[in-house]
Amino acid sequence: MKPHRFDNLILIGLFVAGSFLYFDLHYRYWYHFMEQFVLFLYTNAYFTDLIHTPGGLTEYLNGALMQFFVLPHVAPAILALVSVLIAVSALLFYRRCGYLFSALWCLVPGFLFWIFPPESLSVPISLLTGLVVALGYTYSLAGYRRFLLAAGLLTACYLLAAPAHLLAAFLMGFYEISKPGNKQKFVTALTYLAFALLLPLLAMRTLFVVPMEEVFFSRYLYHPEYPQPLSFRIIGCSLPLLSILLYGLRKWQSGFKYSRSLCYLLLIGGIALGILYGGRPIEQTYRYDYYARTGNWQKIIDHAGKHPVKDLNALVYLNLALSHTNQLGNRQFDFLQAGVSGLIPQDPVTRLDLIAASEVAWQIGHINSSQRYAFVGVLSSERRVQSRLMTRLVETYLVNEEYGAARKYITILENTLFYRDWARKMRGLLKEDTAGKTPWITEKRKVNVVTDNPFDPAKTLPNALGYLLDDHPNNRPALEYALSYLLLYKDLTAFMQYMQSAQSLYTKLPIHYQEAICIYYATVESNPEAFSSYGIDRNVYERFIKFCSVAGNGPKALQQEFGNTYYYYAQFEETPQRN
């Protein structure tokens, strides 16, 4: 059963490369997204607060590493490295227990990370900590000192890295059972497990006032508002189950014939299947979220032009990108639309919805709604932090002249590595004489609400936009979102009412608006003089005439030539249902 020389090294090396490729290809943008929910602070208070809670050191290391997930390719590299450290530690531990087998067995937890990608590094770090503690225990001396060491290791492991102490206790017991000539091996193993289970109960009575599950699993792996996923238990039980399997097969260990070819085939096949068929269904949305976060709006449009939009949030970001680049009126119908749900998330409650809704509200000038979505997003996150939404809160507070509230979040962000420079720039805007001369602040103040606007854009978008435009008819993003909404629901009468004031904002009307005007004066109101006042481009008009002459041929025949026009949408696409 013993592998050939260097085989384990080669297998582990292949897994490192495979893990990096897998996470980089399928989860790169998801981990960019998840970085926002762990805010690592370079302050003594932050460290002290964590270290005085069960599992605090695990969370501290998690934050220290995850802050770098904002950088390209770092998350896949760290995940691959941690997975390999777990595999190597497991291999060394089982060798200390007398089991000589291929490293392929020890890659099981790493492959489980492929199937159940962890939202943070807390679970992998906890798994690694439990393994390292158990491995260290195998080098302890015989006699009663070994039991004292075990008690000390498990106590420290619980306080610093809970629930790693549960895994460590099981593996330490497994080591005792695997040692030949140990007559009290099962008693020792059960004692370690009982001590590990008793530690949280003792801590709850003496050190911490927290719920039962939190004292066992730490507040970073358990949250009362977020049910603990089944994947956490599966990953946590992987090594104990592997240990039980190996113990059951111990009598036949020497009889197994090691097959190098089979090991390589299984590993390479598993890596290939994962890379080819794995991945997150809405990774496109996380990609667009990352582009929006970094201000690369054109990249969203370019990507959507090559890959069909598969998710409503991705469509929200696409339409937002069209608005930011002044292309919404020209290219909206280049892409499949889905009514108001493609303009702003409806009644947002999820992490993605709240971020996207805040972005849209900020763009159209509904500053208070943008602030509200951001505030709810921060408070509803598991750790009560969200770096990106905290920056949005600072921006909205500066626009609304709420400098005290802005200062609070600026102070927090100044203690981070990657948001420090931005926060210091914002601190310079905490005085009105400076903020009032800053272009982006003055632009947002120009379109901010004047009268009371009782409508939530995420629930009644057209009403909220109507109030914004009553205050500021020259608010171009709000106007274009209103026109976009009316075009989607084919309300050309209301569309034409807005066009009377919209003309002054354009030297030349966007193409979709011209197409809608052609339809209106051809089907609703015959007024050649009014029609000519809009300066319809000759090519747009001739294309409309051609479409009318062949419209009877059906949608499939006209898709290629007219599929990106409002004529085609108005004639053949089903009108979305109003909420």
N, C-alpha and C positions, 0 to 999 in steps of 0.2 A: 504493500500500500504506500510505501514511502516514495515521494516524488523524486525525480531526477534532479541533479544539481542545477541550480539557477531557474528551475521551472517556476517556482513560486514567485521569484523576482520578475520573471517575464509576464506571468499572469497578472500580477499586481500592476506592472507598468502598462499593460494593455487596458486594464480597467481604469487607470488614471486618465489615459487619453480618451477612452470611451465616455467616461463620466463628464469630462470637460466638454466634449463635443455635444453630448446629449443636452446638458443644461444650457450650453451656449446657443444651440440651435432652437431649442423649444421653450426655454424658460428665462432667457436673458432679460426680456422686458418685464416679465412678472417680478423678478427679483429687484429690478430697478424700482418697480412700484412698491414692493414690500419694504424697501429701505426707508420710505417715508414714515413708517409706523414704529420705528425704533430710533429714538433721539438720544444719542450718546453725548453726555455733557462732561466737559473737562473741569469739574469742580469737586472739591472735597465732600461737599454735602451730597452730591449724587452718589459717590462711591460709598459714603457712610450709610446712606439710606438703603442702598442695595445690600450691603454686607450684613445688615441687621435683619434681613428677612431670609426665610428658607430658600435655598437655591440662588442666593443673591450673586455669588461669584459667577455662576453660569450665565445669568442675565447680563452681568457686567462684560464678560467676554463676548457674549452675543452682540451687544451693542457696539463694542469696540471693533468687531469685525464687520458687522453689517453696515456701519457708516460708510465703508468703502464700496458698497454695492452700487453707489451712485456712479461709479466709474465703469467704463466698458470692460466686459470680460472678467471682472474681478469676482463676481458671485459664482460663476461656474468654476473658476480656479479654486476658490476656497472650499466649495462643496466637494469637489473632487479630492482635494487634499484631506479634508476631514474624513471623508469616506474611506480613503486609503489608510489613514492613521487608525481608524476603527478596525479595518481588516488586518493590518499588521499587528496591532495589539491583541486581537483575538487569536491570531495564528500563534503568537508567542505564548499567550496564556495556555492555549490547548496543548502546546508542546510541553509546557511545564507540568501539565496534567498527565503527560504520557501519550498523547494522541498525535501520531505522525500522519498527516494527510495533506491533500492538496489545498492550497490557499483559496481554491474556488469556493469551498464551504464558507469561508470567512467573508466572502463578498456578498453574502445574502443580505445583510443590513444595507449595504451600499445599493444593491438593486432595488430594495424596498424604497429607498429614497427616490429612485426613478419612478416607481409606481405611485408613491405618496409623497410628492415633493414637500418638504417642510416649509412653513411660512417664515420661520426664523431658524437660527442655528441652535436654539435652545435644546431641541431634542437630540441632534447629532452630538453636541458638546456634552450633554448629560450622559449619553450612551458611551462616549469616549472616556469620560471621567470614571464611570463605573468600571470599565474595563481596565483602565490604568491602575486604579486602586486595587482591584483584584489581582492584577499582575504583580504589583508591588508586594502584596501579601504573600505571594508564593515564594518570595525570597526571605521570608521571616525565619527566625530561629525556632527550634523546637521548644516544647515545654510551656509553662504557664504564661511566659512573656508573649508568646504568639497570640494568646487570647486577649491579653491587655492591648497588644498592637491592633488586633481586629476591632476591639471596642473603640479605640481611639480613631482608627481610620473610618469606621462607619459613622461615628459622631461628627467628625470633621466633614465627611462626604455629605452627610445630611444637611448640616448647617450651611455649607458653601454651594452644594450642587444638587440638592434634592430635585427629583427623586432618584438620582444616580445611586444613592445608598442601597436602594432595593435591589438593583442589578448587581452591585458589588457584593452584597450579602449572599445572593444566590450563587454567584460565581465562586466566592470564597468557600461556601459550603460544598460546591461541586469539586473544588480542588481537594478538600478534605476527604470527600468520598472516593476520589480517584487515587488517592495515595495508598499504596499497598501496606498492609500490616497495621492499619489504623482501626482498632477495635471499636472505638467510640465515634466513628466517622459520621454516622447518621445523627447521633445526638448533637455533635458539634455543628453540623449543617443546620439542623432545626433550631439550635440556639442562636445562630447568626441571623437566621430569617426572623425569628421571634424578636430579637433585639432590634432589627431594622424596622419592624412593624411597630414596636413599642416606642421608638425614638420620637416620631411625630406626635404621639399622644402625650408623652412627657413634655415635649416642647409646647404643646397647646395649653398645658396646665401651668407651665412655669414661665415661658418666654414670649409666646405669641398669642394674641387674641384674634384668631382668624377661623374661618369655616373649616370643617373636617377635610374636605378635598383639597383645599388650598394648603393646609399644613402638610399634607402628604406629597402633593405634586408641585408646590410653589405657585405663587400667583401669576407666574409667567407662563406656566403650562396649564393653568386652570383659571377660568374666568366665569363667574356666575351667569353672564349674559351671552357667553359663547360656549355652546356644548363642546365637551372634549371630543375630538374626532376619533372614530374607530381606528384610524391609521396610527394614531399615537400608541394605542395598546398593541397593535400588530407589530410595530417596530420595536417597542419595548420588550415584547415577548419573544422576539426572533432569536436572540442568543440563548435564553433559557431553554427554548424548544430545541435549538440545535444541540445544546449540551445534553439534554435528555435523550435525543436521538443517538448521539455518539456514545453515551453510556450504555444504551441498550444494545449497540453494535460492537461493544468493546471486545467481546469474546472472539469475534470474527475479524478483528482488525488485521491480523497478520495474514489472513487468508485472502483478503481482497487484492486483486491485481491492479496496480496503478496503470492507467492508460493516458499517456501524454496526449495523444491525438484526440481522445474524447474530451479531455479538459479544455484544450484549445478550441475544439469545435463548439462546445457548449458556451464558452465565454464569448468567442467572436460572433457566434450566432445570436446570443442574447443582446450583445451590443448593437449588432446590425439591425435586429428587429426593433429595439428601442429607438434608435436614431431614425429609422425609416417610418415607423408607425406610431411613435410616441408623441407627446406634446399636449399642450393645453388648448382646448377648443377656441378660447377667446384670446389667444396670444396676440392676435391682430389689434384688439382693443388696448392691450397693455403697451403695444408698440406705439399706437397713436397717442396714448396718454403720455408716454415718454417724449415723443416729438412735441406735444403741446407744452409739456413742462419746460422743455429746452427752447421753445419758440421756433422750432423747425416746422412751420405750418405747411410749407410747400412739399415737404417730404411726405406728409399725410396724403396730400392730393396725388402726388406721383405714385405712391404705393397703391392707393385705391384705384388708380387707372390701370394697374397691372394685375391686381388681385381683387376679386369680388368682395364687397363688404358683407361680413357674416354676422354682425352683432349690432344691436341698436345703439349701444354706447359708441361703437366704432363709427356709426353713421352720424351720431351727434358731433363727434370730433371732426369728421370730414366736413360737415356743413359749417362748423365753427372755423375750420381752416379756410374754407371758401370765403367766409365773412372777413377773416383777418387779412386775406390777400386780395380783397375786393373782387372776388370772382363768383360770389353767390348768385348774382343775377345773370351771369353768363354761362355757368357750368353746372348749376344745380341738377339739371336733368340729364347730365352725362352719367349720373349714377342712380341706381335704384333707390327710390324714396319710400318712406313709411309713415307719412303724416307727421303730426306734432311730436310723436315719440322719437323721431329722427332729428328734431330740432333741440329738444331739451328733455332730460329724463323726467318721467312723470312721478310726482310725489316721491322724491328720492329718499332712500333709507340705507342703501348699501354704500360701501366705501367708494366704489367707482361712480355710482350715481351722484353722490354728494359732491365729489370733486368735479365731475363734468358739469353739473348744474351750476356750481359756483363759477366755473369758467365762462359758461354762457351768460349768466347774469352779469358778470363783470364786463363782458364784451358789449352787451346791449345797454349798459349804463344803469342797471338796477342794482346799485351798490349795496343797499341794505339786504337784499335777498342774497347776494353773493356772500356777504358777511355772515348771514344766518346759516347758510349751507356749510360754510367753512367752520363756523363755531360748533355746529352739530357734529360735523365730521371729526373734529378734534376730540370732543367729549365722548363720542360713541366708540372711539378706537380703543383697543384692548389696553393700551398703556397710557391712554389719555394724552397722547402726543401725536402730532402729524405735521412734520416739518413743512411740507408744501402748503397745507392749509393755514399753518401759522404765519407763513409769509404773506398769504392772501389776507389774513386778518390784519396784519400790519398795514398793508396797502389800503384796505377799506377804512381803517381807523384814521390814517393820514388824510384820506379824501374827506372824511366826515369831521376832521379837526378834533378827533378824540385822542389827543396826544398821550394822555396818561395810560390808556389801554394799549396803545402802540408801544410805548416804552416797556411795558411788561414783557411782551413777546420778543422785542428786540433784545432785551437783557438775556432772555433764555437762549436765543439763537446765537448771540455773541460767544457763548460758551461751547459752541460746536466747531468742528473742523471745517466742514464744507459750506456752512452758511454764515460763518463769522464775517467775512468781508462784506457780504450783502447787508448783514445786520448793521455793521458799522456805517455803511453808506446811509442806511435808513435813519440812524441816530442823528445824522446831520440834518434831517428834515423835521425834527421834532419842534422846531420853532416856526411860527406862522410866517415870518418874513422870508424864511427860506423855502418852506413848503409852497407858499403862494406864488413863488416864481419858478417852480419845478414844472416843466412842460406836461409830463404824464399826469400829474396831480391836477393841474389846471384844466386839462382836457376832460378828465373824469368829472370834475366839479361843474363844468359847463353843461353836462348832460344829466347830472344827478337830479333826483326827484325834487320838485318844489312843493307841489300839492300832495296831500296824503294819498298814497297809492295802496289801496287795501288788497290788491290782487297778487297772488303768488305766481310767478312765471312758470313754475313747475306744475301748477294745477290749472291755471287759466291763462295761458300764454297770450292769446290775442287781447284780452282785457288789460293785462299788465302792460303790454306794448302800447295799447291805445292811450293809457294814462301817461306813459313816458313821452309819447309823441305830442300829446296835448301840451305838455310842459315845454318840450323842445322839438319842434317839427324838423329841425335840421340834424337830428340824431340819426346819422346814416345807418349804423349797424342795427339800431332798433327798427328803423324803417324797412330795411332789407329783410329782417326777420319777419316783420309783419306782412310784407309783400310775398315772401316765401310761403308763409302759412296760408295766405289767401289763394295762391296759385295751387298749392297742394290740395286744397279743398274746393278748387274750381269756383270760387266766389269772385267772379270777374266784376260784378257791380261794385262791391266794396273795394276791390283792387283799383278800379278806375277812380274812385274817390280819393284814394291815397296818391294816385299818379298826378293829380292836379298840383300837389305841393312837392312831389318828388322831382319834377322836371328841373327845378332850380338847382338841384344838387348834382346834376350830371350835364356835361357838355354833349354827351351822346348816351342815350338810354341803353342799358344792358340788353343783350339779345333776347333773353326770356321775357323781359317786359315788352319789348317790341312785338314778340310773337303773341303774347296775350292780348295786346292792343289790337292786333290784326283779327284775332278771333272775336273780340268784343264787338268791333264795328262791322264784322261780317255776319254775326249771329244775333246780337242783342240790339244794337242801335245803329241805324244807317245815317251817318253824318259825315260826309266826305270832308267838309271844312274842318271839323274837329279832328278827324283822323289825320289830315295833312299837317296839323299843328304839332304833331309829335315827332316829325322828322324821321319816319321809319326808313331804315336802310333799304335800298332797292333790292339787294340780294335776299334780305329777310322776307320782303314782300313777295318776290318771285318764287321763293322756296315755299311760301305759304300757298300761293296759287297752284303750284305743282302738287303739293300735298293734297289739296282739295280735289284735284282732278283724279287722283289715284287712291283716295281714301277708301273706296269701296273694295279694294283688293285684299283688305284684312291686315292685321297687325304683323304677322310673320313676314309677309312680303315687303312690308315697309320698314321693318325694324332696322336694317342695316343703314338705310339712307336717312331715315327721319327719327330714329330711336332716341336721339339726344335733344329733340325739340319739345317745346311745350305743346305744339300741335298734337304730336303723337301721344303725349301724356294725357291731354284733355280728352282725346278721342277714344283711346283704347285702355288706359290704365284705370283700375277701379278706384273710386273716390274713397279715401280712408274714412272710417267711422270717427265721429267727433266724440270726445270723452264727456 
